[in-house]
């Protein structure tokens, strides 16, 4: 499917989603405890300043946490429509802004003094993207264009983009390699693929060294930050919410796939392993790194995950068997050899016990998410 048709207007000056927002409407700067930043400087830690978009989201908040723990200065840019202000590490400076607001994004990026961008902000629900493609191209693609223009204008030369393995669509061969044909089958994957292409063009024109990460499923938590989506659609948190009494049962969709146990196989990576790959790439962007897959190359089946949930939590999960969902392939796994070779990356925490155990610990402390 060709997604570029009709999107050109969206990215142009006259696109209906291009906004010129006033600062009073979209930009709210939260000035946090500056003594923390002075302490970092006195300790002689990393001096690089990183702008993290989507820092109130699941992955972006963990990235902010890990960056600050390593001594980086961090500015978070997020509109907090789906992210959580409570998820942002208190050592970060926060700019509340929508990526679709061209002028505000330009001003914030320039004023931040950032040396690098780590771009997580996006709309990510595949079914929603099919029903409402406009916001996905407006936020993920046009918003990404605004960010790239702002980065180029500010002279930023390091850019890490958190993309998705949805850019591949349904590949014929597994595991998926980086040069596998890009054939996204939904607007979410298409919007990310278009952003990748824009980043490549901007990198050549403005000498922005970049890294792109593609992955399928992320799970797990740190002590303070976990997964809190509304609605929640991801398998592991849905299973854990069922154990917490938030759902009546867990539905296993399809048990007749051509896999060893009959259930679908998907690639998973622990959120800390994922974020550490992003940070390692950031540190090595003295030259372009290009696209890299992140995953285990083998994946886990739905039944393996369900069995692990019961084992790790010590609780029986009420299960119902449902039919296959339309369009769900039997297996999707990515080859991450390139990330291992270029970054020395190893998914040390991406075992089912660690991903489920850390998420379960977080949910027990935060049964209602960040509103707890």
C-alpha positions in Angstrom: 0.0 0.0 0.0 1.3 3.4 -1.0 0.8 5.9 1.9 2.5 8.9 0.4 -0.6 9.9 -1.7 -2.4 12.7 -0.1 0.2 13.3 2.6 2.2 15.9 0.8 -0.3 18.5 1.6 -0.1 17.6 5.2 3.6 18.4 5.3 3.3 21.5 3.2 2.8 25.1 4.3 -1.0 24.8 3.7 -1.6 21.5 5.4 -4.6 21.5 7.7 -2.6 20.0 10.5 0.2 22.6 10.4 -0.3 24.8 13.4 1.0 28.2 14.3 0.6 28.1 18.1 1.1 30.9 20.5 3.4 30.3 23.3 0.7 30.9 25.9 -1.4 28.1 24.5 1.2 25.4 24.1 4.4 26.1 25.9 4.6 25.7 29.7 8.1 25.5 31.0 8.6 23.7 34.3 11.7 24.9 36.0 12.9 22.3 38.4 15.5 22.2 41.1 18.6 23.7 39.6 20.8 22.4 42.4 20.5 19.0 40.9 22.0 20.3 37.7 24.8 22.1 39.6 25.5 18.9 41.5 25.9 17.1 38.2 28.3 19.7 36.9 30.4 19.6 40.1 30.7 15.9 39.9 32.2 16.1 36.5 29.6 13.9 34.8 28.5 14.0 31.2 28.1 17.5 29.9 26.0 16.7 26.9 22.5 18.2 26.9 19.8 15.9 25.4 16.3 16.9 24.2 14.0 14.0 24.8 10.6 14.1 23.0 7.9 12.1 24.5 9.6 12.1 27.9 6.3 11.6 29.7 5.6 8.3 27.9 6.6 4.8 28.8 9.9 4.5 26.9 10.8 8.2 26.9 10.4 8.5 30.7 12.8 5.5 31.2 15.2 7.1 28.8 15.1 10.4 30.7 15.7 8.5 34.0 18.7 6.5 32.6 20.2 9.6 30.9 20.1 11.6 34.1 21.5 8.7 36.1 24.5 8.8 33.8 24.9 12.6 34.3 23.4 14.0 31.2 21.4 17.2 31.2 17.9 16.5 29.9 15.1 18.7 28.5 11.8 16.8 28.0 9.4 18.0 25.3 5.9 16.4 25.6 2.3 17.6 25.2 1.2 15.1 27.9 -2.0 14.2 26.1 -1.1 10.5 26.5 2.1 10.7 28.6 2.3 11.5 32.3 3.9 14.5 33.9 4.4 12.3 37.0 6.6 9.9 35.0 9.2 12.6 34.2 12.4 12.4 36.3 12.5 15.5 38.7 16.0 16.3 37.4 14.7 17.2 33.9 13.5 20.5 32.6 10.1 20.1 31.1 8.6 21.9 28.1 4.9 21.2 27.5 4.5 21.5 23.7 2.8 19.8 20.8 5.2 18.7 18.0 2.6 20.0 15.5 3.2 23.5 16.7 5.9 24.6 14.3 7.1 27.9 15.8 6.9 26.7 19.4 9.0 23.6 18.6 11.6 25.7 16.8 11.9 28.2 19.7 12.1 25.5 22.4 14.8 23.5 20.6 16.9 26.5 19.9 16.5 27.9 23.5 17.2 24.5 25.1 20.8 24.6 24.0 20.6 20.8 23.4 23.5 19.0 21.7 21.4 16.0 20.7 17.8 14.8 20.2 16.3 11.5 21.3 12.9 11.3 19.6 10.2 9.1 21.1 7.1 11.2 20.9 4.4 9.6 18.7 1.0 8.2 18.4 1.3 4.4 18.5 -2.0 2.5 18.4 -2.3 0.6 15.2 -6.1 0.1 15.1 -6.6 3.8 15.9 -4.2 4.7 13.1 -6.4 2.8 10.6 -9.6 4.5 11.9 -8.0 7.9 12.2 -5.0 8.2 9.9 -4.9 12.0 9.9 -3.6 12.5 13.5 -0.9 9.9 12.9 0.5 11.6 9.9 0.1 15.0 11.6 1.9 14.0 14.8 4.4 11.4 13.7 5.3 12.7 10.3 4.5 16.4 10.2 5.6 16.7 13.8 8.8 14.8 13.0 9.4 17.3 10.2 9.0 20.2 12.6 11.5 18.6 14.9 14.0 18.0 12.2 13.7 21.5 10.9 14.2 22.8 14.5 17.2 20.6 15.1 18.9 21.7 11.8 18.1 25.3 12.6 19.8 24.9 16.1 22.8 23.2 14.7 22.2 19.9 16.4 24.4 17.1 15.0 23.2 14.0 16.9 19.7 12.5 16.5 18.4 9.2 17.7 15.0 8.2 16.4 12.9 5.5 18.1 11.0 4.0 15.1 9.2 0.7 14.8 9.4 -2.7 13.2 5.9 -1.9 11.8 7.8 -0.3 8.9 8.4 -3.8 7.5 4.8 -4.8 7.3 4.5 -8.6 7.0 7.8 -9.8 5.7 8.1 -13.1 3.9 11.3 -14.2 5.7 12.3 -14.3 9.3 14.2 -13.1 11.2 13.8 -9.6 9.8 16.9 -7.8 8.7 17.4 -4.0 8.3 17.4 -4.2 4.5 14.1 -6.1 4.4 11.6 -4.4 2.1 9.7 -1.6 3.9 6.0 -2.3 3.2 4.0 -0.9 6.2 0.4 -2.1 6.2 -1.1 0.6 8.5 -0.8 4.4 8.8 1.2 4.0 12.1 4.0 2.1 10.4 3.8 4.3 7.3 4.1 7.5 9.4 7.2 6.2 11.0 8.8 5.1 7.8 8.2 8.5 6.2 10.0 10.1 9.2 12.9 7.7 8.7 13.2 8.9 5.1 13.0 12.5 6.2 15.7 12.0 8.8 18.0 10.4 6.2 17.5 13.4 3.9 18.1 15.9 6.7 21.2 14.0 7.8 22.8 14.3 4.4 21.9 17.9 4.0 22.7 19.2 7.5 25.4 16.7 8.6 23.2 15.3 11.4 24.6 12.0 12.5 21.7 9.7 13.3 20.6 6.3 14.6 17.3 4.7 14.0 15.9 1.8 16.1 13.2 -0.6 15.0 11.5 -3.0 17.4 8.3 -4.8 18.0 7.3 -5.1 21.7 8.7 -3.5 24.8 8.0 -4.7 28.4 9.3 -4.4 31.9 9.8 -1.5 34.2 12.3 0.3 36.5 11.6 0.8 40.1 10.0 4.2 39.5 8.7 4.0 35.9 6.4 1.6 34.1 3.8 1.1 31.5 0.6 3.2 31.9 -1.4 3.5 28.7 -5.1 4.3 28.2 -6.3 2.2 26.6 -3.8 -0.6 27.4 -3.3 -2.9 24.4 0.0 -4.7 25.1 0.0 -8.3 26.1 2.0 -8.4 29.3 0.4 -5.4 31.0 -3.0 -6.6 29.9 -2.3 -10.0 31.6 -1.0 -8.2 34.8 -4.0 -5.9 34.9 -6.2 -9.0 34.8 -4.5 -10.4 37.8 -5.0 -7.0 39.6 -8.8 -7.3 38.9 -8.9 -4.6 36.3 -10.1 -7.0 33.7 -12.3 -10.1 34.0 -10.2 -12.4 31.8 -7.3 -12.6 29.4 -8.1 -13.6 25.8 -5.6 -15.7 23.9 -6.3 -15.0 20.2 -5.7 -18.1 18.2 -4.1 -21.5 19.2 -3.8 -23.0 15.8 -0.9 -21.1 14.3 2.0 -23.0 12.7 4.2 -22.6 15.7 5.5 -25.1 18.3 2.7 -24.5 20.7 0.1 -23.2 18.3 0.1 -19.6 19.6 1.6 -16.5 17.9 5.3 -15.7 18.5 6.5 -12.1 19.0 9.8 -10.4 19.8 10.1 -8.7 23.1 12.8 -6.5 24.6 13.1 -5.1 28.2 12.6 -1.3 28.3 16.0 -0.8 30.0 17.8 -2.9 27.3 16.0 -0.8 24.7 16.8 2.5 26.2 20.5 1.6 26.8 20.8 0.9 23.1 19.5 4.4 22.4 22.0 5.9 24.8 24.9 3.9 23.6 24.1 5.0 20.0 23.9 8.6 21.2 27.4 8.3 22.6 28.8 6.9 19.3 27.2 9.4 16.9 30.5 10.9 15.9 29.5 9.2 12.7 26.1 8.1 11.2 25.0 4.7 12.4 21.8 4.3 10.4 19.0 1.8 11.2 19.2 -1.1 13.6 16.8 -3.7 14.8 16.4 -4.4 18.5 15.1 -7.8 19.6 16.0 -11.3 20.7 15.8 -12.9 17.3 13.8 -15.8 18.7 10.8 -14.2 20.4 8.3 -15.7 22.8 4.9 -17.3 22.1 1.7 -16.1 23.8 1.5 -19.4 25.7 5.0 -19.0 26.9 4.2 -15.5 28.2 1.0 -16.7 29.9 2.8 -19.5 31.6 5.6 -17.1 32.7 3.0 -14.7 34.1 1.6 -17.5 36.3 5.1 -18.6 37.4 6.5 -15.2 38.2 3.4 -13.8 40.0 2.3 -17.1 41.6 -1.3 -16.4 40.4 -3.5 -18.2 37.9 -4.5 -16.1 35.0 -8.2 -16.5 33.9 -7.9 -17.3 30.2 -10.4 -17.5 27.4 -9.5 -18.8 23.9 -10.6 -16.5 21.1 -10.3 -16.7 17.3 -7.3 -15.4 15.4 -7.3 -11.7 14.8 -7.4 -10.7 11.2 -3.9 -9.9 9.9 -2.0 -11.4 12.8 0.9 -13.4 11.3 2.2 -16.5 13.1 5.6 -15.0 14.0 7.4 -11.7 13.9 11.0 -11.5 15.1 13.9 -9.2 14.3 17.6 -9.9 13.8 19.5 -7.5 16.0 23.0 -8.5 14.8 23.8 -5.1 13.5 23.1 -3.4 16.9 25.2 -6.1 18.6 28.1 -5.5 16.2 28.0 -1.6 16.1 27.1 -1.0 19.7 28.2 -4.1 21.6 24.5 -4.3 22.6 23.2 -7.4 24.5 19.6 -7.7 25.7 20.7 -8.8 29.2 17.3 -8.1 30.9 15.0 -9.3 28.1 14.0 -12.6 29.7 10.4 -13.3 30.4 11.0 -13.5 34.1 12.8 -10.1 34.3 10.3 -8.3 32.0 7.2 -9.7 33.8 8.8 -9.6 37.2 9.8 -5.9 37.0 6.5 -4.9 35.5 4.6 -6.8 38.2 6.6 -5.2 40.9 5.7 -1.7 39.4 2.0 -2.5 39.0 1.8 -3.7 42.6 3.1 -0.3 43.7 1.1 1.5 41.1 -2.2 -0.5 40.6 -3.8 2.6 39.1 -0.8 3.7 37.1 0.7 7.1 37.8 -2.6 8.3 39.4 -1.8 5.9 42.3 
